[in-house]
């Protein structure tokens, strides 16, 4: 049994991930602004509270929960993401910044808060996008989103180097098309080759075992374009 924190659990991959880990007997802290879908599961292995990754007071809630309920955190999955599909010239500075507050600054803040509770054998797994991979196909309207996802890839490499002696391990998955609400918003009508539950099962397996073989690595998990 492991203790795992997952962000962005109100829908899509995060929602399925929380169930996968919980059904496998692990203890899950499921974090999202809308806790309704997770609450409705009434799963004995899932704890939750409303959480906005861009709010420092909510980051402290996570620290307090871990201190009061767990001795350590085994896995942190940075899955939460803010999506924006809008022409660059029509994107305000505030809107651009909002994307980065969730996708980059929030991820960094939560990771920083959780790290002191993680042991050498722990695993921080961040979820990025193929749009953030240098040299991959790019799409108009995704300047804020894809560039923020590129930042997470580089952060992962830097964290792995900085903590290589003490742990935990850090890896990042750049996902291709998965049939979620976010994909529908980006590419209306496009049918992805993978469902959210299929991707969640793959991510869970890697989160549990991948850190034994990888550290500071980007895994491109994509079989299609987009």
Secondary structure, 3 states (H helix, E strand, C coil): CCEEEEECCCCHHHHHHHHHHHHCCCEEEEEECCCHHHHHHCCCCEEEEECCCCCHHHHHHHHHHHHHHCCCEEEEEECCCCCCCCCHHHCCHHHHHHHHHHHHHHHHHHHHHHHCCEEEEEEEEEEEEHHHCCCCCCCCCCHHHHHHHHHHHHHHHHHHHHCCCCCCEEEEEEECCCECHHHHHHCCCCCCCCEHHHHHHHHHHHHHHHHHCCCCEEEEECCCCC
